[in-house]
Amino acid sequence: MMSKIIAIDFDGTLAEDNYPHIGEPIQANITRLKDEQANGAKIILWTCRRDCALENAVKWCAEHNIHFDAVNENLPEIIERFGGDTRKIYADVYIDDKND
């Protein structure tokens, strides 16, 4: 059985939206993410950030003890399953501040 896969946004979800800067941590989402990961979920950072802004976000996450199984790409087992890394990130749960 495959682990639960969670794709999570950064700005407005893990940190308050202050792009291109990084806002304050959103602790409730960080705690939820860490709990899910402790229960075996695999986590993908799914963000529009790129280049230096992306590097800063990943570093910020590491400083807050948030670690990812992938960043803006599918997990290796999904890439194998679909025969390549599709543009759409495959996940069971998508956490984003743009959700209704």
Secondary structure, DSSP 8 states (H G I E B T S, - for coil): ----EEEE-SBTTTB-S-TTS---B-HHHHHHHHHHHHTT-EEEE--S--HHHHHHHHHHHHHTT---SEESS--HHHHHHHTS--SS---SEEE-TT--
